């Protein structure tokens, strides 16, 4: 559920993080091009974290299926 949240809300979280960075580090003033670069960097980082988290969760889910469901099936009897 958390990877889906990161991927679904990455744009909103990136915009909020860029605005917080603008208000704290730059005291409310920055040119538009620099702000858009920082904003796209935050959005990309949230997409990257969500994608990696999703891949790790899918990997563990596949391992779970293999270890706990497929081992119980005797493939020689099929």
N, C-alpha and C positions, 0 to 999 in steps of 0.2 A: 504494500500500500504506500509506503514512503517513497519508493522510486517513482511511482506514478504521480505522486504529489509534487515531487521535484520537477519532473518533466512537464507536468501540466501548468504549474505556476512559476516556471523559471523566468518568464518575462516580467511578471509582476514583482517577483523577489529581486530580480536584477535591477529593475527601475528603483525600487525602494532602497536597495543597498547603495546605488549610485547617488540617490538623493541624500541619504545619510552621510555618505562620504563627502559630498559637496558641502553639507551644512557643518560638519565637524572639522574636516581637514582644511577646506578652502574658505571657510567663514562666509559661505553663501555666494561667492563670486568665482566664475570660471567661464572661459569662452566656450561656445557651443560645440565646436569640433572636438575639443578635449573631453567635454562632458559626454558626448556621444561615443567616443572611443572607450572611456571608462565604463559607460553603461553597457555597451556591447560586450566588453570583457567580463563584466559581472554576469550577464545573461549567458554567455558561453560557459562560464565556470559552473553555473547552476545546471545547465544542460549536460555538461561533462560529468558532474558528480551524480546526477540522476541516471545517466546512461551507464556509468560504471556500477552504481548501486543496483540497477536493474539486471545487468549481466551477472553480477555476483549472486543475486537472489535466484535467478534462473538456474545458475550452475548448481547451487545448493539444492534447489528443488529437483533437478534432474538426478543428482546424487541420492537424494532421499527416495525418489521413485525407484532407482536401480537397487539400492540396498534393502529397502523394506518391502517392496512390492514384487519386484522381478526375481529376487533370489528365491522366494517361496514357490515359484512356478518351476516345475521340473521340465526342462525343455526336451529331455530325451523321451518322455512319454507322449509328446505331441507328435 
